[in-house]
Amino acid sequence: DSEFSFAFSVYSADAVSAMYALTPAFMRRLLRFRSGAIGPISLSFSGRNICIFIRTGHDSFEPSVDRSVLSFDPAASIKHELLFFLSIVKSLKLNENIWQD
């Protein structure tokens, strides 16, 4: 997929495994997710695990020490981030078998 190749660099010691992991449907979902992501993303596949790195520019799940809790609800901020990261599972369909199309 030329659009995927432009957006992502793929490195693998095993080209066959990479082809199984990066099905056309999964590549489309990654491209859709990337277009709405809050920063650059990187992925790593190891066995049946996927590690996703999103460069947000701040430490996730850590409330700001520069803002007063009287004017800012750190729990709401953490909840918002948690819901965002959980939405990744849904948007990339990571709760399904990715080895099928």
C-alpha positions in Angstrom: 0.0 0.0 0.0 1.7 3.2 -1.2 -0.1 5.5 1.3 1.0 3.3 4.2 4.5 3.0 2.9 4.7 6.8 2.7 3.3 7.2 6.3 5.3 4.4 8.0 8.7 2.8 7.8 8.5 -1.0 8.3 11.5 -2.9 9.6 11.4 -6.7 10.1 13.8 -9.6 10.5 11.0 -11.8 9.1 9.2 -10.4 6.1 6.5 -13.2 6.2 5.6 -12.3 9.8 5.4 -8.6 8.9 3.0 -9.4 6.1 0.8 -11.4 8.5 0.8 -8.6 11.1 0.2 -5.8 8.5 -2.9 -7.0 6.7 -4.5 -4.5 4.3 -7.3 -3.9 6.8 -5.0 -3.3 9.7 -2.9 -0.9 7.6 -6.1 1.1 6.7 -7.0 1.2 10.4 -3.5 2.4 11.3 -3.7 5.2 8.7 -7.1 6.3 10.0 -5.8 6.3 13.5 -2.6 8.2 12.5 -4.7 10.9 10.9 -6.5 11.6 14.2 -3.6 11.0 16.6 -2.4 13.8 18.8 1.2 13.2 17.8 3.6 11.0 15.8 3.1 7.3 16.4 5.4 4.3 16.3 4.5 0.6 16.7 6.4 -2.5 17.6 5.2 -6.1 17.1 6.8 -8.8 19.3 5.1 -12.1 19.2 1.4 -11.5 19.6 2.0 -8.2 21.4 1.8 -4.7 20.0 3.5 -1.7 21.7 2.3 1.7 20.6 4.2 4.9 21.2 2.5 8.2 20.8 4.6 11.3 21.1 2.2 13.6 23.0 4.8 16.1 24.2 3.9 15.5 27.9 3.9 12.7 30.5 0.7 10.8 30.2 -1.3 10.1 33.4 0.7 12.6 35.4 -1.2 15.7 36.5 0.5 19.1 36.0 2.3 20.3 39.1 2.1 23.9 37.7 -1.7 24.1 38.0 -3.9 24.4 41.1 -6.3 21.6 41.8 -8.8 24.3 42.7 -9.0 25.4 39.1 -8.1 22.2 37.4 -9.4 18.6 37.9 -6.4 16.3 37.5 -8.7 13.2 37.8 -10.7 14.4 34.8 -7.5 14.9 32.8 -6.3 11.4 33.6 -9.7 10.0 32.8 -9.7 11.8 29.4 -6.2 10.3 28.6 -7.2 6.9 29.8 -10.3 6.9 27.6 -8.2 8.1 24.6 -5.8 5.2 25.1 -8.6 2.7 25.5 -10.1 4.0 22.3 -7.0 2.8 20.5 -8.0 -0.8 21.2 -11.4 -0.2 19.6 -10.2 1.9 16.6 -7.4 -0.6 15.7 -9.6 -3.6 16.6 -6.9 -4.9 18.9 -9.4 -6.9 20.9 -9.9 -9.0 17.7 -7.6 -11.4 16.1 -5.3 -9.1 14.0 -3.9 -12.1 12.1 -7.1 -12.3 10.1 -8.4 -9.7 7.6 
